[in-house]
Amino acid sequence: MKNYKFFLLLNVLFCVTPWLKAQSSEVPTDIISALNEGNSSQLSSYLNANVELVIDTKNDVFSRQQASGIIADFFRKNHVTGFQLLHKGNKDLASFAIGMLKTSSGSYRVYVLTRKNEIQQLRIEPSND
């Protein structure tokens, strides 16, 4: 009976450990790709139900639907020409990415915070460069 419990415990650990590691992985590459392309619909598919958003004069916690509209409006007004990832990291279940978004109207510093592969916070602020 002890061997059965031991093997059951091992199976649980082998099944749960990769899942936990996947939950604490980096910001999904699709989010970086969406920023590089200025693809608001792809980016919006990663939004949490409520998102802290800082874009232009908007600075608040918005619903997914509201945030999607604000992001789409930003990309309509600022044609994206590229995104350069500057730094990324993670801790526990949170991941972040910092980069420079190049647009037709100038450069923007971008900060993305994700948990469980959902965007919790997105900041797109004018760059001083």
NUVO-732282 format. One record per atom (N, C-alpha, C): residue in one letter; x, y, z. Coordinates in steps of 0.2 Angstrom, whole numbers, plus 5000, padded with zeros to 4 digits. Layout:
! NUVO-732282
AXYZ...
! end
This chain:
! NUVO-732282
M500449945000M500050005000M500450065000K501050065004K501550125004K501750134997N501950084993N502150094986N501650124982Y501050104983Y500450134979Y500450214980K500450234986K500450304988K501050344986F501550314986F502250344983F502150354976F501950304972F501850314965F501350364963L500750364967L500250414966L500550484967L500850494972L501150554974L501650584968L502050534966L502550554960L502150574954N501650534952N501250554946N500950624947V500650634953V500350704954V500950754953L501550744956L502050794955L502250804948F502350744944F502550754937F502050784933C501350784935C500850814931C500750884933V500850904939V500650974941V501251014940T501850994941T502451034941T502551064934P502451034928P502551064922P501951124921W501351104924W500851154923W501051214927L501251214933L501451264937L501951304934K502451274931K503051304927K502751344921A502251314918A501951344912A501651414914Q501351414920Q500951464922Q501451524924S502051514926S502451564928S502951584922S502851564916S503251574910S503251644908E503651664903E503751734901E503051754898V503051824896V502451854893V502451814886P501851794884P501751754878P502051784872T502351754868T502651784862T502051814857D501451784857D500951814853D500751894856I500851904862I500751974864I501352014861I501951994861I502552034859I502352044851S502151984848S502051994841S501452044839A500952044843A500352084842A500652164843L501052174848L501352244848L501752264842N502152214840N502552224834N502152244828E501552214827E501152224821E500652274822G500552294829G499952344830G499352304829N499252244831N498652204830N498252204837S497752254837S497352264843S496952204845S496652164840S496252114841S496652054844Q497252044842Q497651984844Q497852004852L498052064853L498252094859L497652084864S497052104862S496452104866S496252034868S496451984864S496251914866S496651894872Y497151924874Y497451914880Y497351954886L496851994886L496652044891L496252004897N496452024903N496051994909N495352024908A494852004913A494252034913A494252104915N494752124919N494852194921N495552204920V495752264917V496452284915V496552354917E497152354921E497452424922E497752454916L497552504913L497752534906L497952604907V498552614904V498752684904V498952694897I498552734893I498652754886I498452824885D498852864882D498652934881D498452964888T497852994888T497553024894T497152964898K497052904895K496652854899K497152824904N496952824910N497252794916N496852774921D496652704920D496152674925D496052604924V495652574928V495552504927V494852494923F494952464917F494452454912F494252384911S493652374909S493352304907S493752284901R493752224900R494052194893R493852234887Q493152234887Q492852274881Q493052344880Q493052384886Q493252454886Q494052454884A494452414887A495152414885A495252394878S494952354875S494952334868S494852394864G494352424865G494152484861G494752544862I494952554868I495552604869I496152584865I496352514865I496952494862I496852504854A496252474852A496152484845A496152554842D495852604846D495852674844D496652694844F497052674849F497752694849F498052674843F497952614841F498352584835F498052614829R497452634829R497152664823R497452734822K497552774827K497852844827K498652834826N498952784828N499652784828N499952714825H500052724818H500252664814H500852634817V500852574819V501452544822V501952524816T502552534817T503152514813T503552464816G503552454822G503952404825G503952404833F504152354836F504252344843F504852314845Q505252344849Q505852314851Q505852294859L505852234860L505852204867L506552224870L506552264876L507152284880L507252244886H506752224889H506852184895H506252144897K506352084900K505752034902K505952004908G505451974912G505651934918G504951904920N505051874926N504551844929N504651824936K504151824940K504151804947K503551774949D503551714952D502951674954D502551664948L501951694948L501451684943L501451744938A501851794940A501751854936A502351864931S502251894925S502751904920S502751974917F503252004915F503252064913F503752074907A503552124902A503952144897A503952214896I504552244894I504652314893I504952324886G504752374883G504952384876G504852454873M505052464867M504952524864M504552514858L503952544857L503452544852L503652604847K503752584841K503952634836K503252644832T503052704831T502452724827T502552784823S502052794819S502052844814S502052914817S501852914824S501852984827S502352984833G502852934833G503352944838G503452874842S503852874847S504052814850S503752814857Y503552754859Y503152744866Y503552694870R503552704876R503852644881R503252604883V503352544882V502752494884V502952444889Y502452444894Y502552394900Y501952354900V502052284900V501552234900V501652194906L501152184910L501152134916L500652084915T500852014915T500351964914T500351914920R499851884921R499751834926R499351774923K499551714923K499251664920K499051674912N499551704909N499551724902N498951774900E498751814905E498251864904E498551934906I498451984901I498652044903I498252074909Q498652094914Q498352124920Q498452204919Q499052224916Q499252294916Q499552304909L499352364906L499652384900L499752454900R500352474899R500552544899R500952564892I500652614889I500952634883I501052714884E501652734885E501752804887E502252834882P502252894880P502752924876P503452924879S503852904874S504552904876S504952964876N505352974881N505753034881N506353034876D506452984872D507052974868D506953014861
! end
